Amino acid sequence: MNKPTLKGIDFGAEDLNTYTPLIPDNFCVWLTLAIGPEGLEGSHLFQVGVCTTSWLAHQLSIKSAYVLRHMILFESFDFELIKKTVREIIETAERPTWEQSVPVLSRYFAWEYEDYQSES
C-alpha cells in the first residue's frame, strides 16, 4: 500500500516555526508542500493557500465574489494546526499506488504537474 507523506513545508525565506503574520486572524499565505511516498526518496510539490475567514470576508468586501481553489480556511494562524490539517488531508489520499494518490491530493492542493501533457 502506498502511503503519501509530508516531507516538507516551505514558505519562501520565512521559518514557519517562528513566523507570525502581522494580523494573525486576517492573513493569507501560500505554502509549498513536498509530498511523496513514505520510505522512498523524492517528492512532488503541491501548493495550498492558508487563509483566515476574516481575510476572506475582507476580500468579499472589496469584490462581490471570490473563487476558492486549493485553499484551507482557519480562524487564526496556528502553525501546529495547519500542519495537523495538512497531514490529515494527506492521510485521506492513501491508495494502492502513488499514481492513484496524486489525483486525490490534487483535490486539495495544486500539484506541480497539474495539466502536464507528455509529448508522445
N, C-alpha and C positions, 0 to 999 in steps of 0.2 A: 504494500500500500504506500502510496506517495503521501508525504506529509509536508505541505508548504510551511516554511519557517521564515520569520522575520529575522534577517541577518544584519540589518542596519536601518537607521532612520537619520535623515540629513535635512538640515535647514540652512543651506549655504554655509557661511562662516560662523554662524551662531552655534553655541553649545546649548542644546535643548535642555540639558540637565540644570542649567543656571539661567536660561532665558526667561524673561518675564515681559510680556507685551506692555506698552505704555499704559493701555487701558485693558486690564485683564478680562473684563467682561464685555469688551467690544473690540474684537480683532478678527482677522482672517489671515492665515499663513498657509503656504503650500509646502507640504513635506514630500521628500523623495524617500521611498521605501525600497530597500533591497530585499527581495523575497526569492527564495529558492528552495529546492527540495532538501529536507533535513538529511544530514550526513554526506551531502555532496558539495563539492566546491562550486562556486559561482552562484549568480543570482540574476534575476531580471529586475529592471527598475520600474516602479509604479509611482504615480503621484496622487496625492489626495489633499484637498483643501480642508483645513481645520478652522472652523469659524464659530462665532457665538451667535445666539439668537438675536442679541442686540445689534450686532453688526448687520445681520440680515434685515432686521427691522429698519435700520438706518438706510440700507440700500433701497428698500422699498419706499422709503420716504422721498428718495431722490428720483426714482423711476417707478412706475406702477407695476412692473413685473421684473422678476429676476430668475433666470433659468439656472437650476442647480443640477450639477452632474459631478460625480466624483468628489463629493463634499460630505463631511461629518459635522453636525452641529453640536455645540456644547454650551453650557450656561456661562462658564468662565474657563480661563486657561489653567489646566491641571495636567502636566506632562505625564504623570503616572496614569491618570485616567485615559489620556489619549493613547498611550502605549497599550494599555489593557484592552481598550476598544478595538484598536487595530489588530491586535493578536487574536481577539475573539472572532473578528471577521475572517482573518486568515484561516483559523481553525475550521470554519464552515466550508472552506474551499477544498478540503481534502477529498481527492478522487483517486481511482486506481493508478492514473498516470499524471505526470506534470502537465502534459498537453491537455488533459481534461480539467485540470485545476485552474489553468490560466483564464479560461472564459468566465469562471465563477469569480475569480479575483477581479477581473475587468468590469464586473458589475458595480464594484465599489471604488476601485482605483483605476486611474488612467495608466494603461500599460504602454511601455516604450515602443512596442511593436504593433500597437493597435492600427488596423487598416494597412499593415505592411503586406505587399504582394511580391512574392519572389518572381524573378524573371525566369520563366520556363520555356 
